[in-house]
Amino acid sequence: SPLPEDAPVGTVVALLNVNDPDSGENGQVSCELSGETPLSIVASPGGSYKVVTASALDREQAAEHRVTVVARDRGRPALWSSAELMLEVSDVNDN
């Protein structure tokens, strides 16, 4: 569902659960966002992550934001997976 452009910084946009059944470093996973976006990712306990707004949204500048989430393990060689998220921004100040 769309997020209003006046949503405060820190608003949760998505919750992600990431796990790797391997043991040791191969089972330790980290996530990051790629691309320029007003979003950031925050780790939570238990292998979950929150995607939150990192700056103000302005629908007049961008009606949507596409970001790629990359999950990578710490094995050698590192294995990874990615998924694209799309955030639609709704307008709140037009008449």
LOSEFI-957004 format. One record per residue (C-alpha): x, y, z. Coordinates in steps of 0.001 Angstrom, whole numbers, plus 500000, padded with zeros to 6 digits. Example, Ala and Ser with C-alpha at 12.3 -4.5 7.8 and 13.67 -1.06 7.14 Angstrom:
% residues 2
<site><u>512300</u><v>495500</v><w>507800</w></site>
<site><u>513670</u><v>498940</v><w>507140</w></site>
This chain:
% residues 95
<site><u>500000</u><v>500000</v><w>500000</w></site>
<site><u>501208</u><v>503543</v><w>499334</w></site>
<site><u>503071</u><v>505491</v><w>502006</w></site>
<site><u>501977</u><v>509124</v><w>502445</w></site>
<site><u>504666</u><v>511674</v><w>501617</w></site>
<site><u>504344</u><v>513215</v><w>505075</w></site>
<site><u>505313</u><v>509958</v><w>506835</w></site>
<site><u>507914</u><v>510711</v><w>509529</w></site>
<site><u>511530</u><v>509606</v><w>509167</w></site>
<site><u>511869</u><v>506125</v><w>510675</w></site>
<site><u>508506</u><v>504853</v><w>509414</w></site>
<site><u>508661</u><v>501098</v><w>508838</w></site>
<site><u>508090</u><v>500266</v><w>505174</w></site>
<site><u>508814</u><v>496524</v><w>505199</w></site>
<site><u>509789</u><v>493720</v><w>507567</w></site>
<site><u>512177</u><v>491094</v><w>506254</w></site>
<site><u>513113</u><v>487709</v><w>507688</w></site>
<site><u>516463</u><v>486351</v><w>506530</w></site>
<site><u>517941</u><v>482981</v><w>507416</w></site>
<site><u>520619</u><v>480625</v><w>506219</w></site>
<site><u>520557</u><v>477004</v><w>507473</w></site>
<site><u>524362</u><v>476677</v><w>507190</w></site>
<site><u>526553</u><v>476701</v><w>510288</w></site>
<site><u>529458</u><v>478966</v><w>511195</w></site>
<site><u>530294</u><v>481935</v><w>508991</w></site>
<site><u>528317</u><v>480389</v><w>506128</w></site>
<site><u>525155</u><v>480828</v><w>508207</w></site>
<site><u>525770</u><v>484452</v><w>509202</w></site>
<site><u>523786</u><v>486733</v><w>506918</w></site>
<site><u>523788</u><v>490495</v><w>506441</w></site>
<site><u>521458</u><v>492665</v><w>504372</w></site>
<site><u>521975</u><v>495936</v><w>502574</w></site>
<site><u>520072</u><v>498181</v><w>500201</w></site>
<site><u>521496</u><v>499091</v><w>496824</w></site>
<site><u>520778</u><v>502242</v><w>494892</w></site>
<site><u>519990</u><v>505835</v><w>495785</w></site>
<site><u>516896</u><v>505884</v><w>497922</w></site>
<site><u>515334</u><v>507658</v><w>500915</w></site>
<site><u>515215</u><v>504277</v><w>502690</w></site>
<site><u>517593</u><v>502444</v><w>504988</w></site>
<site><u>517733</u><v>498967</v><w>506492</w></site>
<site><u>518010</u><v>498250</v><w>510207</w></site>
<site><u>518909</u><v>494869</v><w>511721</w></site>
<site><u>516657</u><v>493462</v><w>514439</w></site>
<site><u>517285</u><v>490444</v><w>516694</w></site>
<site><u>516747</u><v>486969</v><w>515275</w></site>
<site><u>517742</u><v>487570</v><w>511658</w></site>
<site><u>515027</u><v>490061</v><w>510844</w></site>
<site><u>515405</u><v>493485</v><w>509274</w></site>
<site><u>513267</u><v>496594</v><w>508981</w></site>
<site><u>513276</u><v>498817</v><w>505923</w></site>
<site><u>512541</u><v>502343</v><w>507173</w></site>
<site><u>512356</u><v>505838</v><w>505739</w></site>
<site><u>515712</u><v>507594</v><w>506157</w></site>
<site><u>514666</u><v>511009</v><w>504871</w></site>
<site><u>511566</u><v>512948</v><w>503940</w></site>
<site><u>509529</u><v>511738</v><w>500967</w></site>
<site><u>508304</u><v>514111</v><w>498254</w></site>
<site><u>505826</u><v>512723</v><w>495749</w></site>
<site><u>506437</u><v>515636</v><w>493397</w></site>
<site><u>510088</u><v>514538</v><w>493078</w></site>
<site><u>509412</u><v>510781</v><w>492909</w></site>
<site><u>506068</u><v>508972</v><w>492976</w></site>
<site><u>507784</u><v>505649</v><w>493645</w></site>
<site><u>511105</u><v>504307</v><w>494840</w></site>
<site><u>512572</u><v>500983</v><w>493747</w></site>
<site><u>515265</u><v>499467</v><w>495889</w></site>
<site><u>517078</u><v>496156</v><w>495818</w></site>
<site><u>517664</u><v>494289</v><w>499063</w></site>
<site><u>520773</u><v>492120</v><w>498937</w></site>
<site><u>521271</u><v>489342</v><w>501530</w></site>
<site><u>524805</u><v>487955</v><w>501686</w></site>
<site><u>526358</u><v>485258</v><w>503876</w></site>
<site><u>529880</u><v>485411</v><w>505282</w></site>
<site><u>531112</u><v>482205</v><w>503661</w></site>
<site><u>533962</u><v>481996</v><w>501203</w></site>
<site><u>532888</u><v>482418</v><w>498501</w></site>
<site><u>529976</u><v>484494</v><w>499753</w></site>
<site><u>526550</u><v>483457</v><w>498514</w></site>
<site><u>523862</u><v>486057</v><w>498048</w></site>
<site><u>520269</u><v>486589</v><w>497058</w></site>
<site><u>518358</u><v>489734</v><w>496173</w></site>
<site><u>514802</u><v>491002</v><w>495931</w></site>
<site><u>513378</u><v>494248</v><w>494620</w></site>
<site><u>510994</u><v>496332</v><w>496712</w></site>
<site><u>508828</u><v>499095</v><w>495302</w></site>
<site><u>507542</u><v>501885</v><w>497538</w></site>
<site><u>504682</u><v>503953</v><w>496167</w></site>
<site><u>504387</u><v>507465</v><w>497636</w></site>
<site><u>500931</u><v>509005</v><w>497967</w></site>
<site><u>500276</u><v>512732</v><w>497799</w></site>
<site><u>498872</u><v>514529</v><w>500839</w></site>
<site><u>499033</u><v>518235</v><w>500010</w></site>
<site><u>497370</u><v>518591</v><w>496594</w></site>
<site><u>493846</u><v>519998</v><w>496311</w></site>
